[in-house]
Amino acid sequence: MESKMVQTCHGQTVTILSHQTIFPVLLFCHGFMLANTCYTDLLKHIASHGYIVVAPKFYGFLPISIPDEVQKAAQVTEWLSPSVLPEKVNPDIDNLALSGHSRGGKIAFALALGKTDQKSHKTKTSVKDNPTPLKFKAIIGVDPVAGGSVSNRPQPEILKYIPRSFDMSIPVAVIGTENGNQPLGIFPVFEFLPLNIPPCAPNGVNHSEFFNESKPPVSYFLAKDYGHCDMLDDKLDDWMTNLASHMIKSGKGSKELMRKGVGGIVVAFLKFYLGGDEKDFDAIVGDPSIAPITLDPVIYVKE
Amino acid sequence: MESKMVQTCHGQTVTILSHQTIFPVLLFCHGFMLANTCYTDLLKHIASHGYIVVAPKFYGFLPISIPDEVQKAAQVTEWLSPSVLPEKVNPDIDNLALSGHSRGGKIAFALALGKTDQKSHKTKTSVKDNPTPLKFKAIIGVDPVAGGSVSNRPQPEILKYIPRSFDMSIPVAVIGTENGNQPLGIFPVFEFLPLNIPPCAPNGVNHSEFFNESKPPVSYFLAKDYGHCDMLDDKLDDWMTNLASHMIKSGKGSKELMRKGVGGIVVAFLKFYLGGDEKDFDAIVGDPSIAPITLDPVIYVKE
């Protein structure tokens, strides 16, 4: 398996993990204040099953607005083509899926919903310039988050609080974490200066609502006893991300198993909806105990 | 059709609308600060299709706590038996359904979920004294509301923000209103003293989440262009309710049609799940345009 860092035509840094022949493509959007490199182990796991994973870095030290992130994600999607990808990285560009973690989950859903015309301050070029945008065939939200609370949702407001209201018909998988909706409480470092850290994936704007607003076919997996960032690499090289990871309620289980669990769901889902092979997906939905982590509930609404 | 006001053994006033022979029973819980008599037209509509409708009045001028309301609803359920009901009101007590509007919807779900052991200040007798409580066969939420917001939900907290987490297996119908999540804005009377009236059925604690947390079989109907209290009687005899009804965003359509629409859904649902006749229910789910109001979306998750 190869792992490459390449520059897009928009100057963004993209990590590409791939085999040598033609493979389906997964675009992955990182979470808020998390580098794309935080997901290396998870994305390598997915790529090792025969996928080209494109994980753009949307910003450096200073975050950008969500509309700007959606624009950048759209531009990376446009840029994807055999001619611009590195040598021996040959994508099956018609077999393209979309995913994202945390705020990156919202970016992914916003992009799939076509919310690329929102007010964007930083991006000069418009994604609307491209007359034939690529189509996504499936979408996966990894503990997606739409805002700080129901009443504090930044633009674009994709949630409507009406079941199955997402205006898209591609298959959806939503993976939630049980501890994502729990606050860390008082951050230990600031015992003398109480700093109450809110939950990363609050009730009302998290995985549950993303599932509720998705049209069938939609599947849902809740990772019991795990936290919002437990699918990240064990060792985070960025000090900012490292600090942030300590301000989040983690689970007690092995993060390696969590990455295998999340990666396994993603691969089974992609095999089914990009590859037409439903065997692994049916197996995990039919008997979630085969997963390396506890998934409860597991829900699959076929139609 | 008869309409009777009777006293329960707990001293509560109950409106009973019935035919003369044995019929299934529907327990209906009124909304916050709304008298049970506000629903006379809607409940008459339901009763006219062959149901005994029991609509307890949980309190007078001063509201009681939700645990106290749940206790009272449980006590009314215990009290239901042929011997205590008025002459010629003969219930088929094994064919019992539960319903409620607004906060009464939460009362109904809390009762069905067995949340009768919550802290209750006013009720002296315990519903746990009854060794053989009656079982509900189906439940209907009419624009149910679980609290003021996701972070402000009074006990018992029935919502968990996990899909299908309600621990009950009876069939569920949820009827929502499109305008229920909208604030009235500035109340006209208080133009000189701005009073911003919040929505009655806020996002995150309303119909959508009740649907999401219900296990199949569950059906969902959203009444377009109608407000949270548009299924109440046109003429409300209580001044307090009358005032409250002006502080709620209403729809523009005929309230009579709304009552017929909601009543029709309730009757079709009860015919199916209490009577075993699915014809009307299948018809409305298959073609919602047959309803006198616009229902969109209509969702039915069979299993």
Chai-1 contact restraints between the chains, C-beta under 6 A:
chainA,res_idxA,chainB,res_idxB,connection_type,confidence,min_distance_angstrom,max_distance_angstrom,comment,restraint_id
A,V150,B,V150,contact,1.0,0.0,6.0,A-B,restraint_1
A,V150,B,N203,contact,1.0,0.0,6.0,A-B,restraint_2
A,V150,B,G204,contact,1.0,0.0,6.0,A-B,restraint_3
A,Y161,B,N203,contact,1.0,0.0,6.0,A-B,restraint_4
A,Y161,B,S208,contact,1.0,0.0,6.0,A-B,restraint_5
A,I162,B,S208,contact,1.0,0.0,6.0,A-B,restraint_6
A,P163,B,S208,contact,1.0,0.0,6.0,A-B,restraint_7
A,P163,B,F211,contact,1.0,0.0,6.0,A-B,restraint_8
A,P163,B,Y220,contact,1.0,0.0,6.0,A-B,restraint_9
A,P163,B,I299,contact,1.0,0.0,6.0,A-B,restraint_10
A,N203,B,V150,contact,1.0,0.0,6.0,A-B,restraint_11
A,N203,B,Y161,contact,1.0,0.0,6.0,A-B,restraint_12
A,G204,B,V150,contact,1.0,0.0,6.0,A-B,restraint_13
A,G204,B,G204,contact,1.0,0.0,6.0,A-B,restraint_14
A,S208,B,Y161,contact,1.0,0.0,6.0,A-B,restraint_15
A,S208,B,I162,contact,1.0,0.0,6.0,A-B,restraint_16
A,S208,B,P163,contact,1.0,0.0,6.0,A-B,restraint_17
A,F211,B,P163,contact,1.0,0.0,6.0,A-B,restraint_18
A,N212,B,N212,contact,1.0,0.0,6.0,A-B,restraint_19
A,Y220,B,P163,contact,1.0,0.0,6.0,A-B,restraint_20
A,I299,B,P163,contact,1.0,0.0,6.0,A-B,restraint_21
